[in-house]
Amino acid sequence: MKEKKKERIYIFDLDHTLLNARDFRKDLGLFLEGDENIKSEKIWEYFNSGDERIRKFIQEKISNYLFDGVKENLQKIGDEKILLTFGHLEFQKLKVEALGLEKIFDKVFLVGDSKADFLESFISENGGNREIIFINDNYNIRFQENDEIRKRIPKIEIVEIDNYGESGNGEFSIEQFFLEAGI
């Protein structure tokens, strides 16, 4: 019997969407340097130097930074689920593995440059007639990532997540997304 092709593809971002990356970075900065405003580049410098404190912090603490109900709600989705995360590739891989997300998602993609480039290629090869829903944060609005994706890939539906309640643009948290999507 041939398996029925799933009708939708849900593509989830990790940082600021499923994971409270703001508090994670703040606490990691306090742990490493006593600086809650540590820059990503400084964290990656520690990571690239082989500082085992970062690996240990991630492995022991990162699950505390997942937003409430994320794993349980992701497991309820019957359609194809993809995790797409941008950043320092080895660092992102360690976070995904420490969270156990590779067991929940059908596929995990780590990108070091443009999510838009990746999505354009992925959707042209895998989208077919399926509905594509990209759940992404608007935390780094200065990058205008969601606007670029909308322009380049009109087929994609983007759900902007504001887990911090700062945008004032009517976006909602990941918890609200799961509720409204009936998950």
Secondary structure as UniProt FT lines:
FT   STRAND          8..13
FT   TURN            16..18
FT   HELIX           21..33
FT   TURN            36..37
FT   HELIX           40..48
FT   TURN            49..50
FT   HELIX           52..61
FT   HELIX           62..65
FT   TURN            68..69
FT   HELIX           70..76
FT   STRAND          80..86
FT   HELIX           89..99
FT   HELIX           101..103
FT   STRAND          107..111
FT   HELIX           115..126
FT   TURN            127..129
FT   STRAND          131..137
FT   TURN            139..140
FT   HELIX           141..143
FT   HELIX           145..152
FT   TURN            154..155
FT   STRAND          157..161
FT   TURN            163..164
FT   HELIX           174..180
FT   TURN            181..182
//
